[in-house]
């Protein structure tokens, strides 16, 4: 039985791993949403500033 974790430890390790994964996933989603929101604000401002008006 070498190389096997006790059931109590394995269950606890699974819970910790799942929690860390979900925290990381939530952080990545929040970061992505922040970047998209910032781009939605900055890009139109840059386009308006650099647009050339004929005339």
N, C-alpha and C positions, 0 to 999 in steps of 0.2 A: 504494500500500500504506500510505498514511497512516492512522493510527488503529488499526493492528494491533500487538499485542505480539509480541515474539519468542516462539517456542514454549517455550523454557526458562523465561522469565519468566512466561509465562501459566500453566504447570504449577505453578511455585512459588507464584504468587499464589492459584491454586485450592486448593492444599494449606493455605496459611495461612488462607484464608477458611473452609474446611471445619473446620479445627481450632478457630478462634475461634467458629464457630457451635455446634459440638458442646460446647465448654467452656461457652458461655452457656446452652445447653439443659440441660446437667448441673447448672449452678448454679441455674437456675430450678426444676428438678425437686427438688433438695435443699431449696431454700427452701420450696417448696410442701409437701413432706413434713414439714418442721419446723413449719410453721404448723398443719398438720392434727394433728400429734402434740400440739402445745401446746393446741390447741382441745379435743382428746380428754381432756386432763387438767384443764383449767381449767373447761370448761363443766359437767361433773358437780359440781365443787366449788361453783360458783356456784348451781347449781340446788338443791343440798342446803342451802345456806346461806339461800336465799330462800324455800324451800318453807314453806307454812303448814300446820300440823297441826291438824285439827279437834279440838275438845274443850275 
